[in-house]
Amino acid sequence: MKTINSRGDKVIFSFKRRLIIASVSITSVLALISWAAIFSETHHEIEEIYDARLGQSAKILALSVPHMLKEPEETRAKAYANWYQDIEQYDDDDAASPFGHPYEKNLMFQFYQQEKIVIKSPGAPEALIGYPDLSGFSQTTINGEEWRRFQIQLPALLVGEQPAYLVVAERLTVRNELIGEIALSTAIPQLVLIAAIAVAIILLANKFFQPIKELREAIADRHINHLAEITVSQPTVELAPLVSQLNYLLSELDKAWQREKRLTRTAAHELKTPLSVLRLNTENALIALAGDRQQELQSDLQQILKGIDRTDRLIQQLLMLSKIEAHHQYHLTKCDVAEILREVIATMAPLALRNQQSLELRCPDALPFNGHALLLSALFSNLIDNAIRYAGRAANITVTAQFTNPNIIVTVNDSGLPIPLDIRDKIFEKFFRAHTERGDGAGLGMSIVRDIASLHCGEICLLPASSGNGNTFQVTLPAVNSLTTPK
């Protein structure tokens, strides 16, 4: 059954109703075909039985004709008349009696010779119902009614030299009445069967579609604040993949929603402080400008620039975190880790020179790898940027990359103060800042590095300090051709 949705722009239908209607219709058609076949076969069998009886009656009568011809005509007529009177006087007009059955009036016969009736049954007309050229079965109309007749020619040894004929007729209403009763008696069970099957199909459809109804109600109950897993009390083979996929989508949606809320809270919290500092520095700069205090004005403007840089870095980290946490299916392609490192070093060199630091890259000419070039660039940029910012002025920073079967190993070493032991295990946690006294960063850089390495089926670790000075971060990337696309 088709309906229109709430917008009125799309036609939908009920699968259950269509299934019920189709099943009942097919069952009805098959039942009707079966009934028609039974009726046709029954009609044929009844015709054969009645014709056989008609033919047999004619032959039995033919054998008794010689004896009947010996009797006077009045005697023959009286005998038949008495039998018929006895039948009609019997109490029940529709039941058998010792004298015969009332249905005998539906039968008649005529014996004629030279087109003259010699013997006939009491109900037979005075006019001939047959003719000499007639042979076998045929139908005729007598007094406005259809009759089935059978005529045979008697052998000469029974009736003499002149040809004689015997014709027996039966009213067709007898057959039609029987056929009608049989048709009705077989049709009623068929109709009852169709109705019973229709009820059974409806009940079974409601029962078997119950899991779908339950699933529909469960889906309707889900909303952005309620994304719990869907369960069906009567799981089926057909619904199991659908339920599994829906639960996967709900899980991903819930994760995305949680990331969205976490990112919003983080952005609001992390941006509040630098914006407050920017506002304060701007107010001080306006005061210094009004008092013509150039030195204070320059100091305030420098603080404003630092605040803008910190805010910009924070925004970039938040955007990168959002992309990484979304777990998009990144398309991995052939790339060159050595080339990526050279590009990152070239980009970060001005920042290192400003801090009077040395930045050195040691790697082969090429290190082919299946990965995402932009994400790998972000990984190495964060590591090197972290070293430049916290190693201190005049520090030495060395980036080394090499292939150690079956992995590519990239290390970033700086000569700054070692990270204290009590925070080494926390360095990769989100929003953890080891240098809170500097008021720089949002504690996301190293977390982003870990997530990117994980997306490439790799890992990152902070190696133990060997000489008491410096820090060494090591990235391990599996250099295998069968690297699968992370999900």
VOTORGU-462285 format. One record per residue (C-alpha): residue number from 1; residue in one letter; x, y, z. Coordinates in steps of 0.5 Angstrom, whole numbers, plus 500, padded with zeros to 3 digits. Layout:
// residues N
NODE  pos  code   px   py   pz
NODE  NUM     a    X    Y    Z
...
END
This chain:
// residues 487
NODE  pos  code   px   py   pz
NODE    1     m  500  500  500
NODE    2     k  503  507  498
NODE    3     t  503  513  502
NODE    4     i  506  520  502
NODE    5     n  511  522  507
NODE    6     s  510  528  511
NODE    7     r  514  533  506
NODE    8     g  509  530  500
NODE    9     d  514  529  495
NODE   10     k  516  522  496
NODE   11     v  512  516  495
NODE   12     i  513  510  500
NODE   13     f  510  503  501
NODE   14     s  509  498  506
NODE   15     f  513  492  505
NODE   16     k  509  488  510
NODE   17     r  503  490  506
NODE   18     r  505  488  499
NODE   19     l  508  481  502
NODE   20     i  501  480  505
NODE   21     i  497  482  499
NODE   22     a  502  478  494
NODE   23     s  502  472  498
NODE   24     v  494  472  499
NODE   25     s  493  473  492
NODE   26     i  498  468  490
NODE   27     t  495  463  494
NODE   28     s  488  465  492
NODE   29     v  490  464  485
NODE   30     l  493  457  486
NODE   31     a  487  455  490
NODE   32     l  482  457  484
NODE   33     i  486  454  479
NODE   34     s  486  448  483
NODE   35     w  479  448  484
NODE   36     a  478  449  477
NODE   37     a  482  443  475
NODE   38     i  478  439  480
NODE   39     f  471  442  477
NODE   40     s  473  440  470
NODE   41     e  476  433  472
NODE   42     t  469  432  476
NODE   43     h  465  435  470
NODE   44     h  468  430  465
NODE   45     e  468  424  470
NODE   46     i  460  425  471
NODE   47     e  459  426  464
NODE   48     e  462  419  463
NODE   49     i  459  416  468
NODE   50     y  452  418  466
NODE   51     d  453  417  459
NODE   52     a  455  410  461
NODE   53     r  449  409  465
NODE   54     l  445  412  459
NODE   55     g  448  407  454
NODE   56     q  447  401  459
NODE   57     s  440  402  460
NODE   58     a  439  403  453
NODE   59     k  442  396  452
NODE   60     i  438  393  458
NODE   61     l  432  395  455
NODE   62     a  433  393  448
NODE   63     l  434  385  451
NODE   64     s  427  386  454
NODE   65     v  424  388  448
NODE   66     p  422  382  445
NODE   67     h  418  379  451
NODE   68     m  415  386  452
NODE   69     l  412  386  444
NODE   70     k  409  379  446
NODE   71     e  404  383  451
NODE   72     p  398  387  449
NODE   73     e  399  394  449
NODE   74     e  394  396  454
NODE   75     t  398  391  459
NODE   76     r  405  394  457
NODE   77     a  402  401  459
NODE   78     k  398  399  465
NODE   79     a  405  396  468
NODE   80     y  409  402  467
NODE   81     a  403  407  469
NODE   82     n  402  403  476
NODE   83     w  410  403  478
NODE   84     y  410  411  477
NODE   85     q  403  412  481
NODE   86     d  406  408  486
NODE   87     i  413  412  486
NODE   88     e  409  419  486
NODE   89     q  404  416  492
NODE   90     y  410  415  496
NODE   91     d  411  420  502
NODE   92     d  418  423  501
NODE   93     d  418  426  494
NODE   94     d  426  426  494
NODE   95     a  428  419  497
NODE   96     a  428  412  494
NODE   97     s  422  408  495
NODE   98     p  421  400  494
NODE   99     f  418  402  487
NODE  100     g  424  406  485
NODE  101     h  426  413  486
NODE  102     p  422  420  484
NODE  103     y  428  422  479
NODE  104     e  426  416  474
NODE  105     k  421  422  471
NODE  106     n  428  425  469
NODE  107     l  429  419  465
NODE  108     m  425  416  458
NODE  109     f  425  412  453
NODE  110     q  422  410  446
NODE  111     f  422  404  442
NODE  112     y  420  405  435
NODE  113     q  419  402  428
NODE  114     q  418  405  422
NODE  115     e  417  412  425
NODE  116     k  412  409  430
NODE  117     i  412  409  437
NODE  118     v  411  401  439
NODE  119     i  413  402  447
NODE  120     k  415  408  451
NODE  121     s  416  410  458
NODE  122     p  410  414  461
NODE  123     g  414  421  461
NODE  124     a  416  420  454
NODE  125     p  412  425  449
NODE  126     e  408  422  444
NODE  127     a  412  425  438
NODE  128     l  419  421  437
NODE  129     i  425  424  440
NODE  130     g  430  420  435
NODE  131     y  430  419  428
NODE  132     p  433  413  424
NODE  133     d  439  416  422
NODE  134     l  441  418  429
NODE  135     s  446  414  432
NODE  136     g  450  414  439
NODE  137     f  450  420  444
NODE  138     s  447  427  442
NODE  139     q  443  433  445
NODE  140     t  436  435  444
NODE  141     t  430  440  447
NODE  142     i  424  437  449
NODE  143     n  418  441  452
NODE  144     g  423  447  452
NODE  145     e  428  443  456
NODE  146     e  435  440  455
NODE  147     w  436  432  454
NODE  148     r  442  428  453
NODE  149     r  440  422  449
NODE  150     f  442  415  446
NODE  151     q  440  411  441
NODE  152     i  441  404  438
NODE  153     q  438  400  433
NODE  154     l  436  393  435
NODE  155     p  439  387  432
NODE  156     a  434  384  426
NODE  157     l  434  377  430
NODE  158     l  430  381  436
NODE  159     v  425  385  432
NODE  160     g  424  382  425
NODE  161     e  426  384  418
NODE  162     q  424  391  419
NODE  163     p  429  396  423
NODE  164     a  427  398  430
NODE  165     y  430  403  434
NODE  166     l  431  404  442
NODE  167     v  432  411  444
NODE  168     v  434  413  452
NODE  169     a  434  420  454
NODE  170     e  436  424  461
NODE  171     r  434  431  463
NODE  172     l  441  435  463
NODE  173     t  438  438  469
NODE  174     v  440  432  473
NODE  175     r  447  432  471
NODE  176     n  448  440  472
NODE  177     e  445  440  479
NODE  178     l  450  434  481
NODE  179     i  455  438  478
NODE  180     g  453  445  481
NODE  181     e  453  441  488
NODE  182     i  460  438  487
NODE  183     a  462  445  485
NODE  184     l  459  448  491
NODE  185     s  462  443  496
NODE  186     t  469  443  493
NODE  187     a  469  451  493
NODE  188     i  467  452  500
NODE  189     p  473  449  503
NODE  190     q  477  452  498
NODE  191     l  474  459  500
NODE  192     v  475  457  507
NODE  193     l  482  455  506
NODE  194     i  484  462  503
NODE  195     a  481  465  509
NODE  196     a  485  461  513
NODE  197     i  491  462  509
NODE  198     a  490  469  509
NODE  199     v  489  470  517
NODE  200     a  495  465  518
NODE  201     i  500  470  513
NODE  202     i  498  476  517
NODE  203     l  499  473  523
NODE  204     l  506  470  521
NODE  205     a  508  477  518
NODE  206     n  506  481  524
NODE  207     k  510  476  528
NODE  208     f  516  475  523
NODE  209     f  516  483  522
NODE  210     q  517  484  529
NODE  211     p  524  485  530
NODE  212     i  524  490  524
NODE  213     k  518  494  528
NODE  214     e  523  493  534
NODE  215     l  529  496  530
NODE  216     r  525  502  527
NODE  217     e  523  504  535
NODE  218     a  530  503  537
NODE  219     i  532  507  531
NODE  220     a  527  512  533
NODE  221     d  529  513  540
NODE  222     r  536  515  538
NODE  223     h  538  522  538
NODE  224     i  544  526  539
NODE  225     n  544  525  546
NODE  226     h  542  518  546
NODE  227     l  547  514  541
NODE  228     a  547  507  545
NODE  229     e  548  501  542
NODE  230     i  542  498  538
NODE  231     t  539  491  541
NODE  232     v  534  487  538
NODE  233     s  531  482  542
NODE  234     q  530  477  536
NODE  235     p  536  477  532
NODE  236     t  535  475  525
NODE  237     v  540  473  520
NODE  238     e  538  478  515
NODE  239     l  538  484  520
NODE  240     a  544  482  524
NODE  241     p  549  486  519
NODE  242     l  544  492  519
NODE  243     v  544  492  526
NODE  244     s  552  491  526
NODE  245     q  553  497  521
NODE  246     l  548  501  525
NODE  247     n  551  500  531
NODE  248     y  558  502  528
NODE  249     l  555  508  525
NODE  250     l  552  510  532
NODE  251     s  559  509  535
NODE  252     e  562  513  530
NODE  253     l  557  519  531
NODE  254     d  558  518  538
NODE  255     k  565  519  538
NODE  256     a  565  525  533
NODE  257     w  560  528  537
NODE  258     q  564  527  543
NODE  259     r  570  530  539
NODE  260     e  566  536  537
NODE  261     k  564  537  545
NODE  262     r  571  536  547
NODE  263     l  574  540  542
NODE  264     t  569  546  543
NODE  265     r  571  546  551
NODE  266     t  578  546  549
NODE  267     a  578  551  544
NODE  268     a  574  556  549
NODE  269     h  579  554  555
NODE  270     e  585  555  551
NODE  271     l  583  561  547
NODE  272     k  581  565  553
NODE  273     t  588  566  556
NODE  274     p  591  568  550
NODE  275     l  586  573  548
NODE  276     s  585  576  555
NODE  277     v  593  577  555
NODE  278     l  592  580  548
NODE  279     r  587  585  551
NODE  280     l  591  587  557
NODE  281     n  597  588  552
NODE  282     t  593  592  547
NODE  283     e  590  596  553
NODE  284     n  597  598  556
NODE  285     a  600  599  549
NODE  286     l  594  604  548
NODE  287     i  596  607  555
NODE  288     a  604  608  553
NODE  289     l  602  611  546
NODE  290     a  598  616  550
NODE  291     g  604  618  555
NODE  292     d  609  617  549
NODE  293     r  613  612  552
NODE  294     q  616  609  546
NODE  295     q  620  603  550
NODE  296     e  613  601  554
NODE  297     l  609  601  547
NODE  298     q  615  597  544
NODE  299     s  615  592  549
NODE  300     d  607  591  549
NODE  301     l  607  591  542
NODE  302     q  612  585  542
NODE  303     q  608  581  547
NODE  304     i  602  582  543
NODE  305     l  606  579  537
NODE  306     k  607  573  541
NODE  307     g  600  572  543
NODE  308     i  598  572  536
NODE  309     d  603  567  535
NODE  310     r  601  563  540
NODE  311     t  594  563  539
NODE  312     d  595  562  531
NODE  313     r  599  556  533
NODE  314     l  594  554  538
NODE  315     i  589  554  533
NODE  316     q  593  550  528
NODE  317     q  594  545  533
NODE  318     l  586  544  535
NODE  319     l  585  544  527
NODE  320     m  590  538  526
NODE  321     l  587  535  532
NODE  322     s  580  535  530
NODE  323     k  583  532  523
NODE  324     i  587  526  526
NODE  325     e  581  524  531
NODE  326     a  576  524  526
NODE  327     h  580  518  523
NODE  328     h  579  519  516
NODE  329     q  581  514  511
NODE  330     y  587  517  509
NODE  331     h  589  515  502
NODE  332     l  596  512  503
NODE  333     t  601  513  497
NODE  334     k  608  512  495
NODE  335     c  612  518  498
NODE  336     d  619  519  500
NODE  337     v  621  520  508
NODE  338     a  628  524  506
NODE  339     e  624  529  502
NODE  340     i  619  530  507
NODE  341     l  625  531  512
NODE  342     r  629  536  507
NODE  343     e  622  540  506
NODE  344     v  621  541  514
NODE  345     i  628  543  515
NODE  346     a  628  548  510
NODE  347     t  622  551  513
NODE  348     m  624  551  520
NODE  349     a  631  553  519
NODE  350     p  629  561  520
NODE  351     l  626  559  527
NODE  352     a  632  556  529
NODE  353     l  637  561  526
NODE  354     r  633  566  530
NODE  355     n  635  562  536
NODE  356     q  642  562  534
NODE  357     q  641  554  534
NODE  358     s  644  549  529
NODE  359     l  639  544  525
NODE  360     e  642  538  522
NODE  361     l  639  533  517
NODE  362     r  643  526  517
NODE  363     c  639  521  512
NODE  364     p  640  518  505
NODE  365     d  638  521  499
NODE  366     a  631  517  499
NODE  367     l  627  513  504
NODE  368     p  621  510  500
NODE  369     f  615  509  504
NODE  370     n  607  508  503
NODE  371     g  604  514  507
NODE  372     h  600  520  507
NODE  373     a  606  526  506
NODE  374     l  602  532  509
NODE  375     l  601  528  515
NODE  376     l  608  526  516
NODE  377     s  610  533  514
NODE  378     a  606  535  520
NODE  379     l  609  529  525
NODE  380     f  616  532  523
NODE  381     s  614  539  524
NODE  382     n  612  538  531
NODE  383     l  618  534  533
NODE  384     i  623  539  530
NODE  385     d  619  545  532
NODE  386     n  618  542  539
NODE  387     a  626  542  540
NODE  388     i  627  549  537
NODE  389     r  622  552  542
NODE  390     y  625  548  548
NODE  391     a  632  546  547
NODE  392     g  634  553  549
NODE  393     r  639  558  545
NODE  394     a  645  556  541
NODE  395     a  643  549  542
NODE  396     n  644  543  537
NODE  397     i  639  540  534
NODE  398     t  640  533  529
NODE  399     v  635  530  525
NODE  400     t  637  523  523
NODE  401     a  633  518  518
NODE  402     q  635  511  516
NODE  403     f  632  504  514
NODE  404     t  633  499  519
NODE  405     n  630  493  516
NODE  406     p  624  492  516
NODE  407     n  623  499  519
NODE  408     i  624  507  518
NODE  409     i  627  510  524
NODE  410     v  627  517  525
NODE  411     t  630  521  531
NODE  412     v  630  528  533
NODE  413     n  636  530  538
NODE  414     d  637  536  542
NODE  415     s  642  538  546
NODE  416     g  637  542  551
NODE  417     l  636  540  558
NODE  418     p  633  533  559
NODE  419     i  626  532  560
NODE  420     p  625  531  568
NODE  421     l  623  523  569
NODE  422     d  617  525  573
NODE  423     i  614  528  566
NODE  424     r  617  523  561
NODE  425     d  611  518  561
NODE  426     k  606  524  560
NODE  427     i  609  528  555
NODE  428     f  605  525  549
NODE  429     e  598  526  553
NODE  430     k  593  531  550
NODE  431     f  593  538  553
NODE  432     f  599  536  558
NODE  433     r  604  542  558
NODE  434     a  611  540  561
NODE  435     h  613  548  560
NODE  436     t  607  551  563
NODE  437     e  612  557  566
NODE  438     r  613  559  559
NODE  439     g  605  560  558
NODE  440     d  607  557  551
NODE  441     g  603  551  547
NODE  442     a  596  548  548
NODE  443     g  599  541  550
NODE  444     l  597  538  543
NODE  445     g  604  538  539
NODE  446     m  606  531  542
NODE  447     s  599  528  542
NODE  448     i  598  530  535
NODE  449     v  605  526  533
NODE  450     r  603  520  537
NODE  451     d  596  520  533
NODE  452     i  600  521  526
NODE  453     a  605  515  528
NODE  454     s  599  511  530
NODE  455     l  595  512  523
NODE  456     h  601  510  520
NODE  457     c  602  503  524
NODE  458     g  608  506  527
NODE  459     e  610  509  534
NODE  460     i  614  514  537
NODE  461     c  618  514  544
NODE  462     l  622  518  548
NODE  463     l  629  515  549
NODE  464     p  633  515  555
NODE  465     a  638  521  556
NODE  466     s  645  518  555
NODE  467     s  649  523  557
NODE  468     g  645  527  562
NODE  469     n  644  533  557
NODE  470     g  639  533  551
NODE  471     n  633  529  549
NODE  472     t  632  524  543
NODE  473     f  625  522  540
NODE  474     q  625  516  536
NODE  475     v  619  515  531
NODE  476     t  619  508  528
NODE  477     l  615  507  521
NODE  478     p  614  500  518
NODE  479     a  617  500  511
NODE  480     v  612  494  508
NODE  481     n  609  494  502
NODE  482     s  603  491  505
NODE  483     l  601  497  509
NODE  484     t  594  498  510
NODE  485     t  590  504  510
NODE  486     p  588  506  517
NODE  487     k  581  507  519
END
